[in-house]
C-alpha cells in the first residue's frame, strides 16, 4: 500500500515537472520581442548577400590555388 502511494507520488511529481516546464517555456516565449517583418527580410537579405560573396570568394581562391599548384606540379 505504501509502495503504491510512493509510486503514485513519484508519477505525479514527474507530471508536475513536465507541466511546470512547459508553462515556464510558454511564459518565456511570451517575453520575446520578435522582429518586424521588414527587419526579418532585411537581415535575411544581408545573410544571403554575405553568404553569396563569401562563397564566390572562396571558390575564386580555390580556383587560383588549384591553378597555381597545377603549374608547380607540371
mmCIF file of the C-alpha atoms, coordinates in Angstrom:
data_MODEL
# 
_entry.id   MODEL 
# 
loop_
_atom_site.group_PDB 
_atom_site.id 
_atom_site.type_symbol 
_atom_site.label_atom_id 
_atom_site.label_alt_id 
_atom_site.label_comp_id 
_atom_site.label_asym_id 
_atom_site.label_entity_id 
_atom_site.label_seq_id 
_atom_site.pdbx_PDB_ins_code 
_atom_site.Cartn_x 
_atom_site.Cartn_y 
_atom_site.Cartn_z 
_atom_site.occupancy 
_atom_site.B_iso_or_equiv 
_atom_site.pdbx_formal_charge 
_atom_site.auth_seq_id 
_atom_site.auth_comp_id 
_atom_site.auth_asym_id 
_atom_site.auth_atom_id 
_atom_site.pdbx_PDB_model_num 
ATOM 1  C CA . UNK A 1 1  ? 0.000  0.000  0.000   1.00 0.00 ? 1  UNK A CA 1 
ATOM 2  C CA . UNK A 1 2  ? 2.769  2.423  0.974   1.00 0.00 ? 2  UNK A CA 1 
ATOM 3  C CA . UNK A 1 3  ? 4.767  1.473  -2.120  1.00 0.00 ? 3  UNK A CA 1 
ATOM 4  C CA . UNK A 1 4  ? 1.773  2.164  -4.349  1.00 0.00 ? 4  UNK A CA 1 
ATOM 5  C CA . UNK A 1 5  ? 1.315  5.613  -2.781  1.00 0.00 ? 5  UNK A CA 1 
ATOM 6  C CA . UNK A 1 6  ? 5.001  6.416  -3.259  1.00 0.00 ? 6  UNK A CA 1 
ATOM 7  C CA . UNK A 1 7  ? 4.865  5.265  -6.870  1.00 0.00 ? 7  UNK A CA 1 
ATOM 8  C CA . UNK A 1 8  ? 1.800  7.439  -7.467  1.00 0.00 ? 8  UNK A CA 1 
ATOM 9  C CA . UNK A 1 9  ? 3.534  10.396 -5.802  1.00 0.00 ? 9  UNK A CA 1 
ATOM 10 C CA . UNK A 1 10 ? 6.628  9.937  -7.949  1.00 0.00 ? 10 UNK A CA 1 
ATOM 11 C CA . UNK A 1 11 ? 4.468  9.740  -11.078 1.00 0.00 ? 11 UNK A CA 1 
ATOM 12 C CA . UNK A 1 12 ? 2.610  12.896 -10.021 1.00 0.00 ? 12 UNK A CA 1 
ATOM 13 C CA . UNK A 1 13 ? 5.926  14.725 -9.466  1.00 0.00 ? 13 UNK A CA 1 
ATOM 14 C CA . UNK A 1 14 ? 7.099  13.745 -12.963 1.00 0.00 ? 14 UNK A CA 1 
ATOM 15 C CA . UNK A 1 15 ? 3.889  15.061 -14.488 1.00 0.00 ? 15 UNK A CA 1 
ATOM 16 C CA . UNK A 1 16 ? 4.125  18.240 -12.453 1.00 0.00 ? 16 UNK A CA 1 
ATOM 17 C CA . UNK A 1 17 ? 7.697  18.811 -13.591 1.00 0.00 ? 17 UNK A CA 1 
ATOM 18 C CA . UNK A 1 18 ? 6.737  18.447 -17.229 1.00 0.00 ? 18 UNK A CA 1 
ATOM 19 C CA . UNK A 1 19 ? 3.682  20.687 -16.891 1.00 0.00 ? 19 UNK A CA 1 
ATOM 20 C CA . UNK A 1 20 ? 5.679  23.290 -14.941 1.00 0.00 ? 20 UNK A CA 1 
ATOM 21 C CA . UNK A 1 21 ? 8.445  23.195 -17.541 1.00 0.00 ? 21 UNK A CA 1 
ATOM 22 C CA . UNK A 1 22 ? 6.002  23.737 -20.406 1.00 0.00 ? 22 UNK A CA 1 
ATOM 23 C CA . UNK A 1 23 ? 4.305  26.607 -18.561 1.00 0.00 ? 23 UNK A CA 1 
ATOM 24 C CA . UNK A 1 24 ? 7.672  28.263 -17.931 1.00 0.00 ? 24 UNK A CA 1 
ATOM 25 C CA . UNK A 1 25 ? 8.670  27.845 -21.577 1.00 0.00 ? 25 UNK A CA 1 
ATOM 26 C CA . UNK A 1 26 ? 5.412  29.436 -22.679 1.00 0.00 ? 26 UNK A CA 1 
ATOM 27 C CA . UNK A 1 27 ? 5.947  32.348 -20.278 1.00 0.00 ? 27 UNK A CA 1 
ATOM 28 C CA . UNK A 1 28 ? 9.484  32.930 -21.581 1.00 0.00 ? 28 UNK A CA 1 
ATOM 29 C CA . UNK A 1 29 ? 8.394  32.814 -25.224 1.00 0.00 ? 29 UNK A CA 1 
ATOM 30 C CA . UNK A 1 30 ? 5.797  35.487 -24.465 1.00 0.00 ? 30 UNK A CA 1 
ATOM 31 C CA . UNK A 1 31 ? 8.607  37.762 -23.199 1.00 0.00 ? 31 UNK A CA 1 
ATOM 32 C CA . UNK A 1 32 ? 10.495 37.562 -26.500 1.00 0.00 ? 32 UNK A CA 1 
ATOM 33 C CA . UNK A 1 33 ? 10.447 40.728 -28.602 1.00 0.00 ? 33 UNK A CA 1 
ATOM 34 C CA . UNK A 1 34 ? 10.021 39.429 -32.125 1.00 0.00 ? 34 UNK A CA 1 
ATOM 35 C CA . UNK A 1 35 ? 11.447 41.485 -35.026 1.00 0.00 ? 35 UNK A CA 1 
ATOM 36 C CA . UNK A 1 36 ? 9.133  43.065 -37.535 1.00 0.00 ? 36 UNK A CA 1 
ATOM 37 C CA . UNK A 1 37 ? 8.589  41.509 -40.933 1.00 0.00 ? 37 UNK A CA 1 
ATOM 38 C CA . UNK A 1 38 ? 10.663 44.241 -42.605 1.00 0.00 ? 38 UNK A CA 1 
ATOM 39 C CA . UNK A 1 39 ? 13.580 43.735 -40.209 1.00 0.00 ? 39 UNK A CA 1 
ATOM 40 C CA . UNK A 1 40 ? 13.474 39.988 -40.764 1.00 0.00 ? 40 UNK A CA 1 
ATOM 41 C CA . UNK A 1 41 ? 13.540 40.437 -44.544 1.00 0.00 ? 41 UNK A CA 1 
ATOM 42 C CA . UNK A 1 42 ? 16.435 42.933 -44.343 1.00 0.00 ? 42 UNK A CA 1 
ATOM 43 C CA . UNK A 1 43 ? 18.516 40.683 -42.107 1.00 0.00 ? 43 UNK A CA 1 
ATOM 44 C CA . UNK A 1 44 ? 17.789 37.659 -44.308 1.00 0.00 ? 44 UNK A CA 1 
ATOM 45 C CA . UNK A 1 45 ? 18.933 39.589 -47.387 1.00 0.00 ? 45 UNK A CA 1 
ATOM 46 C CA . UNK A 1 46 ? 22.158 40.579 -45.597 1.00 0.00 ? 46 UNK A CA 1 
ATOM 47 C CA . UNK A 1 47 ? 22.848 36.963 -44.655 1.00 0.00 ? 47 UNK A CA 1 
ATOM 48 C CA . UNK A 1 48 ? 22.190 35.769 -48.211 1.00 0.00 ? 48 UNK A CA 1 
ATOM 49 C CA . UNK A 1 49 ? 24.394 38.505 -49.698 1.00 0.00 ? 49 UNK A CA 1 
ATOM 50 C CA . UNK A 1 50 ? 27.303 37.802 -47.343 1.00 0.00 ? 50 UNK A CA 1 
ATOM 51 C CA . UNK A 1 51 ? 26.962 34.058 -47.948 1.00 0.00 ? 51 UNK A CA 1 
ATOM 52 C CA . UNK A 1 52 ? 26.999 34.565 -51.728 1.00 0.00 ? 52 UNK A CA 1 
ATOM 53 C CA . UNK A 1 53 ? 30.003 36.907 -51.646 1.00 0.00 ? 53 UNK A CA 1 
ATOM 54 C CA . UNK A 1 54 ? 31.961 34.587 -49.356 1.00 0.00 ? 54 UNK A CA 1 
ATOM 55 C CA . UNK A 1 55 ? 31.116 31.548 -51.496 1.00 0.00 ? 55 UNK A CA 1 
ATOM 56 C CA . UNK A 1 56 ? 32.305 33.292 -54.648 1.00 0.00 ? 56 UNK A CA 1 
ATOM 57 C CA . UNK A 1 57 ? 35.455 34.499 -52.870 1.00 0.00 ? 57 UNK A CA 1 
ATOM 58 C CA . UNK A 1 58 ? 36.291 31.058 -51.527 1.00 0.00 ? 58 UNK A CA 1 
ATOM 59 C CA . UNK A 1 59 ? 35.616 29.489 -54.929 1.00 0.00 ? 59 UNK A CA 1 
ATOM 60 C CA . UNK A 1 60 ? 37.903 32.029 -56.612 1.00 0.00 ? 60 UNK A CA 1 
ATOM 61 C CA . UNK A 1 61 ? 40.665 31.454 -54.071 1.00 0.00 ? 61 UNK A CA 1 
ATOM 62 C CA . UNK A 1 62 ? 40.305 27.687 -54.523 1.00 0.00 ? 62 UNK A CA 1 
ATOM 63 C CA . UNK A 1 63 ? 40.482 28.042 -58.306 1.00 0.00 ? 63 UNK A CA 1 
ATOM 64 C CA . UNK A 1 64 ? 43.597 30.246 -58.083 1.00 0.00 ? 64 UNK A CA 1 
ATOM 65 C CA . UNK A 1 65 ? 45.385 27.813 -55.764 1.00 0.00 ? 65 UNK A CA 1 
ATOM 66 C CA . UNK A 1 66 ? 44.454 24.803 -57.889 1.00 0.00 ? 66 UNK A CA 1 
ATOM 67 C CA . UNK A 1 67 ? 45.875 26.532 -60.981 1.00 0.00 ? 67 UNK A CA 1 
ATOM 68 C CA . UNK A 1 68 ? 48.982 27.550 -59.047 1.00 0.00 ? 68 UNK A CA 1 
ATOM 69 C CA . UNK A 1 69 ? 49.612 24.005 -57.811 1.00 0.00 ? 69 UNK A CA 1 
ATOM 70 C CA . UNK A 1 70 ? 48.934 22.622 -61.285 1.00 0.00 ? 70 UNK A CA 1 
ATOM 71 C CA . UNK A 1 71 ? 51.643 24.923 -62.664 1.00 0.00 ? 71 UNK A CA 1 
ATOM 72 C CA . UNK A 1 72 ? 54.069 23.925 -59.923 1.00 0.00 ? 72 UNK A CA 1 
ATOM 73 C CA . UNK A 1 73 ? 53.462 20.180 -60.298 1.00 0.00 ? 73 UNK A CA 1 
ATOM 74 C CA . UNK A 1 74 ? 53.548 20.005 -64.093 1.00 0.00 ? 74 UNK A CA 1 
# 
